[in-house]
Amino acid sequence: MAAEKYTKADWIVEADIQRLEGGKYQGVVLVTRGNGAQQSDGVQHLVNAASITPEEALDEAKALAHRILSDLRTDA
């Protein structure tokens, strides 16, 4: 389950983190399109930089999610 979930029309954007080797963290954003039971396979986006804390990684993932949301087209 994603830490943060955003929607725009039928787009779903989920922000979360993953732990990397060496104890660092990286933000991850999953973008899917669907309505109800019909949902497309997602596209994963990674934050470019690793973070020292999970909170920092999640903040970076949320920022990336918002940038992606602003670029999404809602017309068919």
C-alpha positions as semicolon CSV with decimal commas, in nm:
position;residue;x (nm);y (nm);z (nm)
1;M;0,000;0,000;0,000
2;A;0,138;0,338;-0,099
3;A;0,224;0,599;0,161
4;E;0,044;0,871;-0,041
5;K;-0,215;0,836;-0,315
6;Y;-0,332;1,107;-0,555
7;T;-0,586;1,102;-0,838
8;K;-0,655;1,316;-1,143
9;A;-0,946;1,210;-1,365
10;D;-0,883;0,836;-1,410
11;W;-0,511;0,858;-1,329
12;I;-0,381;0,721;-0,998
13;V;-0,041;0,835;-0,872
14;E;0,108;0,666;-0,566
15;A;0,417;0,789;-0,381
16;D;0,620;0,561;-0,155
17;I;0,978;0,475;-0,063
18;Q;1,214;0,182;-0,097
19;R;1,513;0,100;0,118
20;L;1,843;0,076;-0,067
21;E;2,155;-0,116;0,020
22;G;2,372;0,079;0,260
23;G;2,076;0,205;0,464
24;K;1,963;0,486;0,233
25;Y;1,614;0,538;0,091
26;Q;1,473;0,631;-0,247
27;G;1,138;0,778;-0,343
28;V;0,922;0,578;-0,583
29;V;0,615;0,691;-0,777
30;L;0,375;0,452;-0,952
31;V;0,139;0,591;-1,218
32;T;-0,161;0,386;-1,332
33;R;-0,470;0,464;-1,531
34;G;-0,800;0,298;-1,468
35;N;-1,150;0,324;-1,333
36;G;-1,285;0,071;-1,090
37;A;-1,196;-0,288;-1,171
38;Q;-1,023;-0,195;-1,501
39;Q;-0,674;-0,068;-1,425
40;S;-0,372;-0,050;-1,653
41;D;-0,026;-0,175;-1,567
42;G;0,165;0,095;-1,388
43;V;0,471;0,293;-1,485
44;Q;0,727;0,335;-1,209
45;H;0,931;0,652;-1,166
46;L;1,227;0,679;-0,927
47;V;1,356;0,989;-0,754
48;N;1,706;1,055;-0,888
49;A;1,883;1,092;-0,555
50;A;1,902;0,864;-0,252
51;S;1,804;1,008;0,086
52;I;1,940;0,946;0,433
53;T;1,599;0,926;0,600
54;P;1,271;0,769;0,491
55;E;1,091;1,098;0,559
56;E;1,318;1,285;0,319
57;A;1,272;1,014;0,054
58;L;0,894;1,033;0,091
59;D;0,901;1,413;0,059
60;E;1,099;1,375;-0,264
61;A;0,853;1,112;-0,391
62;K;0,556;1,337;-0,313
63;A;0,719;1,626;-0,499
64;L;0,780;1,402;-0,801
65;A;0,421;1,276;-0,784
66;H;0,291;1,634;-0,795
67;R;0,512;1,717;-1,095
68;I;0,385;1,408;-1,275
69;L;0,023;1,493;-1,189
70;S;0,061;1,840;-1,334
71;D;0,186;1,691;-1,664
72;L;-0,089;1,428;-1,701
73;R;-0,347;1,480;-1,973
74;T;-0,704;1,412;-1,869
75;D;-0,860;1,401;-2,216
76;A;-0,905;1,069;-2,391
